[in-house]
Amino acid sequence: VCIMRFAATHLLFAVLCAHLSSASASRSTAWPTLPGSQCASAVRELTAVPTCLLVDANNVRGATAFRLTTGALVDLAEAWAHSNGLRGRVHLVWDHGCKPDALTSRGLEHGFAGPRQSADDMIAAQVPLLLKGGERVCVVTTDRELIFRAKHAAASSGAGRGALRLLGTRKFVAMLRHGREAAECAQEEASGGEALEGEHALRRFAIAQRASRWHERRRRKHARKSGAAPFAERTWQRVLLAERLRRAIRTREGGVANSGDPTAEALLTDVRLDARQRSSLLRFAAAVGEDGEAAAEEALAPPPLTSRPRRPTRRARRAAAVAEKSEPAGSSQPHRLATPRECGEWVRERQLESLERWLSHAGDVAQGLGAP
């Protein structure tokens, strides 16, 4: 009897935990919603006093389980700032990028942290500067460390009480989507919004590279109720999307995308990329061609690689190389097999060239950022 009671209690506890887990998963992956009165009240509070909004962009996207694409967030923020008289006061701060950069586009300020710092570092550095200039600052994030740093910066700057305000990311997404037509919101929930050119191809490639994990399969069960399925975005994908967005904005505003910019190889120096993330980034570079589609396999074929020759053969080749140097120019060069190191360098060079072409298609990307 005791064993049966223990088994029944254990089974009941397991069922209760599964129910609570599924309920929390559906709540965490659902699109943020807020009553219209609360959204209007929050907007009036922001516009009553001139306020500068510093938005942790990737943290906002994470509030929707990365179903909100990069291009969709830019379009939503542009429309929201224009309709509420906040043009020039909304700063979207992005992680990554080939270099630190600050760009202005259609009433939005975009900041890119670069490969050596994070968006949190940029926001924490801008808070005291804006407060000392007499501005009221609102930081949009749910990162506890960034919240602590912002409060510390506000206290050290000597700003008055109420000069620094904090806004949650889910509430900010609900405010961005407030006032949109019901049909547009439904379409956005189903597709994740308007994505950058090539962003969906990047997601399809990332999904095809690995099997789904148990928590992703559980989230996918609730996709019918909450809209588009969540996406487990990796760091190397955010590195590519940030640089592509930076070049697209520079091109859209009439600049040259690669004027004085580092090459695509600078993306591999990002401090938040480990060896596995760099390998995934280079695999994606090998899978895209000039038009963004999968490249032909023969185009990525390395030079012929053979097994290590015997010692007498190596000696003969060294002798031939020495004799080669003494021959006059224009003479026929003897055939030499590629070494494993040369094959690796050849493949890496082709991957970086393909990645540079994918990043340089900024003109097509700029057209997908919304109508002017």
VOVEXRO-707326 format. One record per residue: x, y, z of N, C-alpha, C, O in turn; residue in one letter. Coordinates in steps of 0.02 Angstrom, whole numbers, plus 50000, padded with zeros to 5 digits. Layout:
BEGIN
XYZXYZXYZXYZA ...
# end
This chain:
BEGIN
500414993950000500005000050000500435006350000500285011149964V 500975006350040501415012250042501745013349974501825019049952C 501945007749942502265008449876501775011349826501955015649786I 501155009049828500655011549781500515018949794500435022849746M 500475020949857500365027949872500955032249848500865037749821R 501565029749859502155033449836502165034149760502315039449734F 501995028749725501985029049652501445033849627501565037649580A 500855033649659500325038249638500515045549651500385049949610A 500825046749708501045053649723501575055949674501565061649650T 502045051549659502575053249611502285054649542502495059449509H 501805050649519501485051649455501105058249453501135061849403L 500735059749507500365066049510500845072049508500705077049475L 501405071449544501895076949543502195077949474502295083649453F 502335072449438502615072949371502125076149322502325080349281A 501485074249327500975077249283500895084649297500825088649251V 500915086549361500855093649379501445097649354501355103249328L 502055094949360502655098449335502625099249259502795104549233C 502405094149224502355094549151501845099849130501955103549083A 501275100149166500765105149150501025112149162500915116549120H 501365113249218501635119949232502185121749182502235127549162L 502595116949162503125118349114502845120249047503085125049015S 502325116649023502025118348959501675125048962501685128848913S 501365126649018501025133049025501525138749025501405143948994A 502085137949059502595143149060502915143948992503095149548972S 502995138348956503285138748889502835142648842503065146648802A 502175141348846501715144948802501685152348820501615156548775S 501755153948885501745161048904502385164548881502355170248859R 502955161148887503595164348870503685165248796504045169748775S 503355160948754503445161448683502875165248649502905166248588T 502365167248686501805170948656502025178048641502465180848674A 501705181048590501845187948574501615192448631501065191548657W 502025197248651501825201748706501215205748687501185208648633P 500735205948732500125209848722500015214248783500215212448838T 499685219848772499545224548826498915228348808498805229848749L 498485229848856497875233748840498045240348809498565243448824P 497615242648765497745248848730497815254848776498215259348762G 497445254948831497495260548877498175260948909498455266348919S 498465255148927499125255148957499665257148907500125260748924Q 499595255048844500075257048793500045264648782500565267948778C 499435267348777499365274548767499635278448826499945283748818A 499515275848887499775279248946500535279248948500845284248966S 500845273648929501575273248928501865277948875502385281148887A 501545278548817501795283048766501725290348788502175294348776V 501175292048821501085298948845501615300548898501855306248901R 501795295748939502305296848989502985298048959503385301948984E 503115294648903503765295648869503795302148831504325305248827L 503235304348804503235310448763503075316748803503155322248777T 502865316048865502715321948905503335326048917503325332248915A 503885322648930504545325848940505005323148886505005317148874V 505395327448853505865324948802506295319348830506685320348877P 506245313448800506575307548825506965304248769506735303848712T 507565301948785507985298248738507945290848756508105288948813C 507755286648709507675279448721508295275848696508475276348637L 508605272148740509175267748722508915260648724508755257948777L 508865257448666508545250848659509085245648648509475246048601V 509085240648691509505234748681509155230248630508715226348648D 509355230948566508955228148511508905220548515508355217848509A 509455217048525509425209748528509045207348589508755201948587N 509055211048643508675209248702507925209948688507525205948713N 507735214848648507035215648628506815209848584506275207148593V 507245207848537507075202148495507035195748535506625191348521R 507465195148586507435189248629506795188748669506605183248689G 506455194448681505815194248716505285190648676504785188348705A 505365190148611504895186448568505185179748546504965176948496T 505695177248582506025171048564506325171348494506345166448458A 506555177348476506895178648412506445177248352506685175948297F 505785177348362505325177048305505275183848272505105184248213R 505415189148308505425195848279506095196748244506615197048276L 506075197148178506695197548139507005204448145506705209148170T 507615204848121507985211248125507645216648085507545222248108T 507445214948023507115219847981506435221948008506235227648002G 506075217148040505425218848068505485223648127505085228248134A 505995222748168506095227348224506265234348200506025239248228L 506665234848148506845241448121506225244848093506115250848105V 505815241148055505205244148026504705246248080504415251648076D 504625242048132504165243848186504395250048224503995254448240L 505045250348238505305256048275505265262448234505115267748262A 505375262048169505315268048127504595270648126504485276548135E 504125266048116503425268248114503195270948182502835275848185A 503405267648236503195269848303503495276648320503145280848348W 504135277648305504445284148320504135289748278504055295348303A 503945288248216503645293348173502945295148197502755301048196H 502555290248219501865291548239501805294848308501295297948323S 502325294248349502295296948417502755302948428502875304948485N 503025305648374503445311648379504105310348415504355314748450G 504395304448405505035302748437505585301748386506075298248399L 505525304848328506055304248278506695307448303506695313048328R 507235303748297507885306148320508015304748394508555306348419G 507525301848429507605300548501507605293148518507675291348576R 507535288848468507545281648479508215278948452508355279648393V 508605275948496509265273348478509235265748484509155262948538H 509305262348427509355255048427510095253148430510475254748385L 510285249848483510985248048493511045240548481510715236448513V 511485238748433511565231848411512235229148433512735232748435W 512245222848450512875219348462513215217848395512895217548343D 513885217048400514295214648344514375220048290514225225948300H 514605217748232514795222248178515545222048167515925220548213G 515755223748105516475223648091516855229048130517435228248146C 516515234548144516835239948181516295243848218515715243748197K 516465247448272515975251848304515745257248257516155260448224P 515095258348254514825263148206514185266048233513825262848272D 514035272148212513415275548230513115278448166513445282348132A 512505276548150512175278648089511475281348105511165279348154L 511245285848062510575288748068510185286948005510425287947949T 509575284348014509175282247958508435283047974508175279848019S 508095287547937507375288447941507135289648012506645286648035R 507475294048047507265295948114507495291248169507325292348227G 507875286048151508135281448201508895282048204509235283048154L 509155281348265509875281148275510085273848286509815270548330E 510555271548247510805264648253511525264848278511945268348250H 511655261048330512325260248356512545253048353512175248548373G 513145251848327513425245148321514035244648365514495248848360F 514055239648408514565239248459515245237148432515755239048460A 515265233448377515895231148350516105224448380515735221648420G 516695221948361516895215248382517195214948452517285209448478P 517345220548483517705220448547517295222348607517525221748664R 516685224748597516255226548653515545224448637515395222048582Q 515115225348686514415223348678513965229448677514185235048690S 513335228348660512855233848661512755236448732512615242348741A 512815232048782512755234348851513295239448868513165244348903D 513905238348843514445243148855514295249948824514425255148855D 514015249848763513855256248731513305259948768513345265948778M 512795256248790512235259448826512475262248893512305267848911I 512875258248929513125260548994513575266648986513615270749032A 513925267248930514345273048919513955279248898514155284848913A 513385278248864512985283848840512525286748894512355292648890Q 512335282848943511865285148994512125291249031511775296249034V 512735291249059512965297249095513065303249050512965308949072P 513265302148988513365307848942512695311348927512665317448926L 512175307448916511525310448902511225313848964510915319048959L 511325310749022511055313649083511405320249100511085324949124L 512055320549089512415326749102512205332249054512265338149070K 511965330348995511715335248947511015337548960510745341548921G 510705335249014510035337449032509485333349002508895335149007G 509645327748970509135323548940508855318548992509205316549038E 508225316748982507945311149020508035304948978507875304848918R 508295299649009508495293548973508045287848994507895287049054V 507835283948946507445277948958507825272048927507925271948866C 508025267248967508385261348943507895255648936507545253848984V 507855252748876507395247248861507785240848863508165239348817V 507715237048917508065230748924507765226948983507425229849026T 507915220448985507755216349044508395213049070508355208649113T 508965215149045509605212449069509765215449137509835221549144D 509815211249187509915213749255510585217249262510645222349296R 511095214549230511755217749234511745224749203512025229449231E 511415225449145511375231949113510955236749156511125242649161L 510425234349187510025238649230510445241249288510415247149305I 510845236749318511275238849374511785244049350511915249049384F 512085242849292512585247649266512275254349249512575259549261R 511675254249222511335260549205511175264449269511265270549271A 510925261049320510775264449382511415267249415511405272849441K 511945263449412512585265849441512835271949402513085276749432H 512775271749335512995277449295512575283649308512835289249310A 511915282649318511485288349333511655291349402511645297449410A 511795287049451511975289549517512635293249517512715298249551A 513115290749479513775293949477513775300349437514215304649446S 513285301249392513255307349352512935313149389512965318849366S 512615311849447512295317049485511625319249458511395324749475G 511315315049417510665316849389510125316649443510185312949492A 509605320449433509055320649481508635314349479508715310149435G 508185313949527507755308149531507255308249473506945313349459R 507175302449441506725301949384507045303349317506715302849266G 507695305149318508035306449254508155300049215508195300149153A 508225294449250508325288049218507705283849228507465282949284L 507445281249173506855276949176507025270349143507465270049099R 506695265049163506795258349137506145255749107505605256949134L 506205252349052505625249649017505775242448997506305241048968L 505315237949012505405230848995505345229748920505005233448885G 505675224448897505675223148825505005220648800504795222548746T 504665216448838504005213948816503495219648813503075219748769R 503525224148860503085229948858503245234448799502805237248768K 503895235048783504095239148726503845236048660503615239648616F 503885229448654503635226148593502875227148587502625228348533V 502515226648644501795227848642501635235048622501145236348587A 502055239848644501955246748624502085247748550501745251648517M 502595244348524502735244948452502165242348410502005245148358L 501865236948433501325233848394500645236848408500155235048375R 500595241348457499955244348473499755249148417500155252948391H 499135248948399498875253248348498925250448278498645253248231G 499275244848270499315241748204498645238448187498255236748232R 498525237648123497905234348102497925227048123498455223948126E 497345224248138497305217348160497575212548108497905207648124A 497435213948044497685209547991498445209747988498765204547978A 498745215647996499475216147994499785212548052500295209248044E 499495213048111499765209648170499715202148162500175198448180C 499155199748134499085192548124499595189948074499885184548084A 499705193748020500215191647972500905191848002501325187547988Q 501035196748044501685197348076501805191648125502365189048128E 501295189548162501365183948208501485177548171501845173148196E 501195176848111501285170648074501965170148041502235164748035A 502245175848019502875175647982503465178548019504035177547998S 503345182048075503905185148110504065192148085504545195148109G 503675194748039503805201448014504235201347952504465196047929G 504345207247924504745207947864505475207047882505745210747923E 505795202047852506485200447869506955203747819506765205647764A 507585204347839508095206647793508175201647736508025195747743L 508415204247679508555199847623509095194847644509645196747663E 508945188447640509425183247658509355180947730509685176047749G 508935184247772508885182147841508525175447848508705171347889E 508005174347807507665167947809508115162347783508085156747809H 508525163847732509005158747708509495156847763509675151047770A 509715161847802510165160447857509835156047910510155151547937L 509205157347924508845153247973508745146147948508815141347986R 508575145447885508485138647858509125134747860509125128747875R 509685138047846510325134647849510485132547920510715126947932F 510355136947969510515135348038510075129548064510325125348101A 509445129448044509005124048066509215117448036509155112148068I 509455117547973509645111347940510295108447967510445102547954A 510685112348003511335110048026511305105748088511795102348104Q 510755105648124510725101848186510015099448198509535102248171R 509965094448239509305091748257508985096048310509325099348350A 508325096048312507965100048361508045097048431508055090948439S 508115101348480508175099048549507485098548580506985100748552R 507465095448640506815093848669506425100148686505815100248677W 506765105448710506385111448728506145115148665505645118648668H 506495114248608506265117348546505655113548519505195116548491E 505665106948526505075103148505504475104848548503905105048524R 504595106048613504035107848657503755114648639503155115748640R 504205119348622503965125948601503575125548536503085129248526R 503795121148491503455120648427502745118148434502315119448392R 502605114548488501925112248500501445118048512500855117648494K 501705123448542501295129248558501325134548504501075140148513H 501645133048447501705138048394501035139848364500945145448341A 500555135048364499905136448334499525141748373499165145748345R 499615141648439499265146548480499615153248482499285158448483K 500275153148482500655159348491500925162248426501255167448429S 500795159248368501025162048305501605158248277501625152148279G 502095161948250502675158848220503085155148273503085156948331A 503425149848251503815145848297504425149648320504725153448282A 504625148848384505225152148408505845149548371505825144348339P 506375153348375506985151648339507575152348387507665157548419F 507975147048392508565147148435509135150348397509515146848363A 509195156848402509705160448365510375160048400510405160748461E 510895158948363511565158248389511955164648380511745169148344R 512525165048414512935171148412513195172548342513205178248320T 513415167348306513705168548240513185171148191513355174848145W 512545169448202512015172148159511905179648173511795183548127Q 511935181548237511855188648254512445192648228512365198548210R 513035189748227513625193148199513515194848125513655200448104V 513275189948087513145191048016512585196048004512645200547962L 512035195448042511465199848032511635207048050511405211648017L 512035208048103512215214848122512635218248069512525224048052A 513115214648042513535217747990513145218947926513245223947892E 512705214347908512295215247848511825221247857511715225047810R 511545222047916511105227747929511495234247928511265239247901L 512105234247956512515240347956512675242547885512625248447869R 512865237847842513015239647773512385241747735512415246047692R 511815238647751511195240447718510995247647735510785251347691A 511055249447798510875256347818511345261347787511125266647764I 511985259847786512465264447755512325265347681512375270847654R 512145259847647511985260347576511325264047564511275267947517T 510825262947607510175266147598510225273647608509845277347576R 510665275847651510735283047663511205286447614511405292147625E 511385282947561511785286147509512535285247516512915288147477G 512755281447565513465280347574513695274147537513295270747505G 514335272747543514625266847513514705261747568514985263147621V 514455255747556514425250647609515115248747634515195247547694A 515615248247590516265245747610516795251147608517385249647598N 516605257547616517105262847614517485263047679517225265147731S 518105260747677518525260647736518335255447787518595255547843G 517895250747769517675245647817518165239747815518475238447763D 518225236247871518625230047869518285224847825517685225347811P 518655219947806518385214647764517985209747807517945210447868T 517705204747774517295199847810517705195747860517435192947907A 518365195547850518795191847896518785194847966518935191448015E 518625201347971518595204648036518035201848079518055202448141A 517515198748048516975195848088517225190048130516955188648184L 517745186648106517995180848143518385182848205518535178548247L 518545189248213518905191648272518445193748328518675196348379T 517795192748320517325194548373517475190548436517555184448433D 517515193948492517725190648554517195185748580517355181648623V 516575186148557516055181648581515985175448538515525171448549R 516415174548489516405168648447516935163748470517525165548477L 516735157548481517225152348496517375148448431517135150248378D 517775143248438517975139548378517385136348343517355136248281A 516905133748381516315130648350515885135748314515625134348260R 515805141648343515405146848311515745149348247515405150448197Q 516405150048249516755152048187516695146848133516615148448074R 516715140548153516635135148104515945135348072515875134348012S 515425136548112514745137048084514685143048037514365142547985S 514995148548055514975154548012515305153047945515045155047893L 515885149647946516225148147883515855142947842515875143147781L 515505138247876515095133447838514525136947802514365135247745R 514225141847834513705145647800514005149547741513695150047688F 514605152347750514925155847695515065151247636515025153447578A 515225144947650515345140147596514705138047561514735135547505A 514135139047593513495136647565513135141947524512625140447493A 513385148147522513055153347484513495155247424514105154647426V 513165157447371513515159547311513425166847298513285170747344G 513495168747235513445175747216512745178447225512645184347239E 512235174147215511545176247221511235174447288510625175047296D 511635172247337511375170447401511105163347406510915161147459G 511105159647348510865152847349511445148147364512025150347369E 511285141747373511805136847387512285136347329512065135547271A 512915136647343513425136447290513505129247266513345124447301A 513745128647205513865122047177514435118647214514915121847236A 514375112147220514885108547258515555108747223516075109147256E 515555108647156516185108747121516535115447127517145115747121E 516155120847141516465127347150516855127747215517305131947221A 516695123547264517035123647328517515117747335517745116347390L 517655114247280518105108547284518825110947297519065115247260A 519165108247347519845110347360520335107447310520145103147271P 520945109847309521445106947264521575099647282521395097447336P 521865095947236521985088847249522435087847309522965090947315P 522235083447354522605081947415522765074547416522325070347411L 523405072947422523625066047422523965064447488524085068947529T 524105058147498524445056047560525165058547560525445060247507S 525465058547618526145061047625526625056447586526615050347596R 527035059247542527485054947502528055052147546528175054447602P 528395047247518528945044147554529545048847556529585053847520R 530025047047600530605051347609531015052247546531215057947532R 531155047047507531535048247445531185053047397531505057047363P 530525052447394530145056947350530195064147375530245068847335T 530175065147440530225071947467530915074847453530985080747436R 531415070747459532085073147444532155075147371532455080247355R 531855071047327531885072747256531515079247241531735083247199A 530975080347275530605086647264530985092647291530985097947260R 531295091847348531695097447374532265099047326532425104847315R 532565093847299533095095047250532835098547188533155102947160A 532225096547167531935099847108531765107047124531835111347080A 531545108447186531395115347204532015119647205532005125447185A 532565116747230533195120547230533425121847158533655127347142V 533355116847115533545117747045533075122747011533275126146964A 532465123047036531965127647007532175134947016532085139046972E 532465136347075532665143247089533245145447045533315151347029K 533655140547027534235142346986534075142846912534475145346874S 533475140546892533275140946821533075148046804532825151646847E 533165150046742532965156846721532205157546719531835152546717P 531965163746720531255165146719530955162846652531275163246600A 530335160646655529995158446595530055150946582529745148346536G 530445147546623530505140346613529895136846640529535139546682S 529775130846617529185126946638529265124946712529785122446732S 528725126046751528735124446822528525117146832528045114946802Q 528885113446874528675106546886528025106346927527875110846965P 527645100846917527015099946953527155098647026527595094647043H 526775101947071526855100947143526165099947174525695103747161R 526105094847215525475093347248525365098247306525845100247339L 524735099947317524575104547372524635101047439524455095247446A 524905104647487524955102047555524295103047592523885107047570T 524195099547648523575100647685523485107847708522925110447710P 524025111247725523975118147747523755122647689523345127147698R 524035121347629523835125347571523105124047553522745128647532E 522875117847561522165116347548521715120147597521205122847577C 521905120247661521515123947710521495131347696520965134447702G 522055134247677522075141347660521655142847598521335148047594E 521665138247550521265139247489520525139247505520145143647482W 520305134347545519595133947564519385140047604518855142847592V 519795142247652519625148047693519575154347650519145158547662R 520025154947601520005160847558519365160947517519055166247509E 519155155147492518535154847453517935156247498517455159647476R 517935153947559517385155147605517325162647621516765165347623Q 517885165947633517865173047649517645177147589517295182147597L 517845175047529517615178547469516855177947461516515182747445E 516595171847472515875170847467515505174847520514975177747507S 515775175147582515455178947635515475186447620514985189947635L 516005188847591516045195947572515525197647519515225203047522E 515415193147472514895194347421514205194447454513785198647436R 514085189947502513425189847535513315196247575512755198847577W 513835198747608513765204847647513715211047602513425216047622L 514005210647543514025216547499513385217647461513315222747427S 512915212947464512265213847431511835218447473511255216847487H 512105224147493511745228747538511205232647501510735235047532A 511275233247435510745236847399510085233147401509565236147409G 510115226447392509495222547396509225222447467508615222447477D 509675222447517509445222347586509095228847603508595228947639V 509365234447578509075240947594508365241647568507955245247597A 508205238047513507535238347488507035234647532506435235847529Q 507295230047574506845226247618506755229247686506465226147730G 507005235347696506935238647761506345243347765506305247547810L 505885242747719505295246947721505315252247668505855254147644G 504745254747649504695259847598504915266547626504765268147684A 505265270547585505485277147610504895281847622504995287547643P 
# end
